[in-house]
Amino acid sequence: MNHGLHGEYVGLGPLDEYPIHQLPRPVAWAGSSDRNFYDRCYLNAHDRTGDLFLITGLGFYPNLGTKDAFVLLRRGDEQTAVHLGDAADPRGADRMDQRVGAYRVEVVEPLRKLRLVLEETHGMALDLTWEGSFDVVQELPHVMRQGASTILDAQRFAQVGTWEGTISVDGEDIAVAPDRWVGSRDRSWGIRPVGEAAPAGKPADPAFEGMWWLYVPMRFDDFGIVLIIQETPDGYRTLNDCTRIWKDGRVEQLGWPRAEIHYASGTRVPTGATITCQTPEGKDLVLEVTSKLPVPIHVGGGYGGDSDWTHGMWKGPGFTERLTYDMNDPAVAGRVMFGVIDHVGHAIAHGPGADGAEGWGLFEHGALGRHDPSGFTDWFDLAP
């Protein structure tokens, strides 16, 4: 018998044996018919030197019938990307076995410990174990609209932690030890633009003029901080979420952070930021953040504006490729200001419970198009 695999009932799968349903339909069927429904994870790793930055992730796009994974490694002036894509199981069985070709994510302990494996693909391989240093932080819902249209409607959680294992690149093994290797991860699901471009319809009114974005999950010895801010071109804040989490599980909301981004002259690439948060007692907690290495994730990473590869795009069964970018190439460098940049971030904290504390993690920023508070009047303005 082949129950659940014919006609309109295609979709029943192993997950349906568990009491986890949220809607009166099989788990494999997305709760929304929006083509842009997605469920994906993002992870990064570095050794605090600024010599390299590894960024990777895996995503499912049930309404597009696809799944994919990527590995992006920045070393010096070279950025290397490995992409993998395939068809997703319409029954959702591969959501229990998160795998795209030679890439897989194993959940060792939910919300705490993962194993990440890439068997050798185009000269690159990974075998890394993630351990969260603190509990995950559930971020506020993230919603972005263009006129009456919903562009993004997502739920996320984030975590800071350590890594152990091996990164292999072209025969060179890089040992990863948890006393030096740190990073952050997030999982998000909902609606965001994925796959091939959809028909445009009526031009947006008002036209999209840009967005300002800041995301800073940072690991300190005694606590973690997860900050996420988005603003419209006039500086109106549509997302404001800043949380400090302690080893004993205590959670503090850190008010309405004020962020001063420091840009390299003649660019939109930040060298760092001064971020002032407020504790529940109304006292300032200041983070002095420095970039140790920038990685534009729209250059090989598949994020917004990437002209080479896009999350969710159908490339055929068993798809793999490797792309390498010279970041000094003017054709590549010219793309950097039109997307979000992930940085190896170093921070010194001053304030209650943190005076002089040193942290490491992700400093992610994008100033796209106009942003009045930053003095950017259009897409091509640069910092003085």
N, C-alpha and C positions, 0 to 999 in steps of 0.2 A: 504494500500500500504506500501511496505517496501523498499522505494527507497534508494539506496546507501548501501544496506546491503547484496548484492549478487555478486557472481562472482568477477571479477577483480575490481569492483567498491567499494568493502568494504574499508572503510576508511573515507568517508564523515561523518562529525560530527558537533556539534554546533559551533565550532570555525570557520568553513567555511562560516558562515553567516557574518563574519566581514572582512573588507578590510585589512587583515594582512598577506596575502600570500607572500612568497618570491620565490616560485618555481611554475611551472605549474602542481601542484598536490595537493591533499588534505593536510591540515595542519598536520594531524595525521601521514602522511608518512614522515619519516626522509629525509632530503636533501641528505643524503649519505646512500648507501646500506651497509656500514661497520657495522658489527655486534656489534662493540663497540661504536656506537653512543649512547649518553646519554644526559640527562638534569636533573640537580640535584641542591639542595640547601644544605648548611652547616651553622650551627649556634652554637654559644657557649655562656655560661653564667657563671659568678662567682661573688662573693660578696666582692672581694678584700682582703680576709683573707688568701687565699691559703688553706682553709680547704676543699674545694670541687671545682670540675670543671664539668660542664654539657656540653656535646657535642652531637649534634643531627643533623639529616638531612633526606631528602626524595629525591628519584630519580626515573626517568622514563627511560626505555631502550626499545624504540619502536621496534627495530629490533630483540630483544630477547623476546618480548611480555610480559615483566615483569615490576614490580614496587616494590619498597621496602622503608623501613624507619628503622631508628635505634635511640636508645637513649643510650648514654654511660655516666656513672656517676662515677667519682673518688672521694672517700672520705677516707682519711687516707691511709691505705695500701690495700684497697679493691677497685676493679674496677668492676662495674656491667654493663652488656649490655642487652638491650631488642631489639630483631630483629623482624620485621614484613615484610612479603612478600605476593604478590598476582599477579594475571594476570592483565595486563594493558588492558584497553578498546581499541580495534583496531580502533575505531572511534575517539579516543582522547578526549572523553567527560570528563574523569577523570583528564585531565590537567587543566580544569576550576575548578574542585572540587578536589584539591590536597589532596588525602586521600588514605591511605593504612590501611585497617582494622580500628582499634581504633585510628589511628594517622591521624592528618590532619593539614594542613597549610592554614590559611585563610588570604587572602590579604585584609587588611582593607583600606590601602592607598598605592597604588603602589609606590615602591622605598622609602617608608618612614615608614609604620606601618604594622605589621603582628600580627596575633594571632596564637599561636602554642598549639595544644591540643593533649594529649594522654589520652584517657579514660583508666581506671584502667586495666592494663595488667601485669600479673605476679607480682603484688604488687607494680607496679610503675604507676604514673599518673602525667600529666603536664597540667597546664592551664596558659600560659604565653603570655604576650603581649610585642612585640618588638617595640621600636621607635628609628629610626635613629637620631643621634645627628647632623649629617652633611649629605650633599648629598652623594649619592653613587659615588664610584670611578670606572670608567671603566679602567680595567687593560689592558696592552698590550696583544695581542694574544700570546698564549702559545703553542709552537710547539716543539715536541721532536721526533727525528728520530733515527732508528737503521739501519745503512746502507741505502738502498733505501726505507725501510719500514717506514711508519708514525705510531709511537706509540701513540702520543698524539697531538691533534690539537684542541684547545679549546679557547673559549672566556669566560671571567669572569668579574663580577663586585663585589666590596666589600663595606662594610659599617661598621662603628662603632656606638654603641648606648647603650641604657639602656633597662632594663627588669622590668616587674611588673607582679605579679601573685603568683602562688603556685606550688611548687614541692612536690609530695607525694611519699614517699618510705616506704613500709611495715608499713603503718599506721601512719607514722610520716609526718606531714605537715611542709614544710619549706617555710616561708613567703619570697617573693621576692619583694623588693621595689626599685624604680628607683634611689633613692638617694645613694644606695650602689651597686646595681647590674648592671654590665656592661658586654659588650662582643663585638663580631664581627660576621659578617655573610658574606657569599659570595654565589653567584649563578654562575654556570658554565655549559656550554653545548658544545657539539662537539664530539670528539673521544678520548676515553681513555680506557685502558683495563678493561673490566667488564665481569661478568658472568663466566661460566665454561671456563677452559683453552682451547684455540683453538689448533689444530694440529700444531706442532712446525715448520714443514718444514725444510729447510736447516738450520743448525746451524748458528747463527749470526756471521758475519765476518766484523769487529772485534767483539770479544765477549764482552758482556756487563760487564763493570768493576765497575759500580757504578755511583752515582750522589750525588751532594751536593746541598742542598735546604735550603732556608731561607725565611720565610714569617712572616711579623710583621705588622699587622693592630693594631694601638694603638690609644686610645682615650685620648686626653687632654681636659682641660676645654674650650680652645679657638680654638682648631684645632684638626684635625685627621691626622694621617700618615698611609699610606699603602705602605709597602715595599715588593717586591717580587724578589728573585734572584735565579737562577739555574746555576750551573757550571758542566762541565764535569770533569772526573778524573784528567786531567792535569791543571785544573783551568780556562779553557776557559769559559767565561760567555755567555750562550745561552739565558738567560732572565735577563733583568735588568730594573726594573721599581720601582720608588720611588716618591710618590706624597704626598704633604701636602695640605689639604683642610681646608679652614676657614669657619666660620659660615656665612659670607656674600657671600659664593660661590666662592671666589678666589681660584685658583688652582696654586700651584707651583710645578715644577719638581725639584727634589732634587739630580740631577747629578748621579754620579757613586759611590754609597756608598761603603765604605771599612768596612768590618765586621771582628772583632776578636771574635771568639767564645771561651768562657771559659768552659772547660770540667772538670767534677769531675775526679780526678785521677783514672786511671785504668778502665775508662768507655768511652762511647761516649755519655753520657747524659750531656747536658750542664747545668751549673749553671747560665749562663747569657751570655751577649755579650756586646761589645763596638762597636757601629755602627756610623761611621762618614759620614755624608751626606754633600752635598754642595748646598747652596741656589743659585738662578739664578745670584746673585751678586758675587758668588765665595767664600762666607764665609762658614765656617764649622758649621754645626748643628750636635751636638754629642748626641747620645742616649745611656745612660747607662742602659742596660736592665738586670733585674734579674728574674730568675725563682722562682715562689712561689709554684708550684706544677706541676710535669710532668705527662702527660697522653699519653702513646704510643697508637696511634689510629689504629695500626695494631694488637692490642690485644682487640678484640671484636668490633672494630669500622668498620671493613670491608675494610680498606684501604690496600694498597700494602703490601703483605707478611702476611696478616692475615690468619692463618691456620684453623680458626673456621668458618668464614663467609665471603663471598665476595659479594660486590654490584652487583646486577643484576642476581645472581644465582637463578635458579628456584628451589624452595623448596616445591612447591605444593600450591594449593589454600588456602587462609586464614592462612598462616603459621605464627606462633609466637614461640619465645623461649626466655628464660632468662639464661644468663651465668654469673657466678661470678668468679673473678680471685683474688687470693691472690698474691699481687705483690712481696711478699717476697719468694714465692715458686721458687726454682731454675729453674724449668722447664719454668716458666713464665718469670722470670728475664732474662733468656738466650735469649729470643726472642727480647728484647727491642732494642738492637743495630742494628737490621736488618730492621728497619722501621723508619717512621717519628714520632716525638714526639711533641705533643701540650702541651704548658705550660701556666699556669696562669702567665701572664707577667706584671711586674711592670717596669716603665721607668722614669728616670729623664733626662730631655732635657736641653742642654746648647747651646746657640747660638742665632742668631737673632730671636726676637719675642718669645723666649722660655726659657730664662735663669732661670733654677731651676724649670721649670714647671714639674708637676707630671702627669704621664699617666698610664693607665691600658689597657690591651687588651690581644691579642694572641701573643705568642712567639713560632713559629713553626719552628722546625729545624730537618733535617736529614742529616747525613754524612754517606752515604751508600757505602761500598766498598772503593776503592782507591780514595784518594784526595790528590794530591801532595802538595798544599799550606798548608794543615793541618798536613802534615807529616804522613798521613795514607797510607801505601803502599799496603794494601790488605783489604779483608773483616774482618779480625780478629785483626788488629792493634787496640790498645787502647791508650788513652791519657796518658802521663807520670804522 
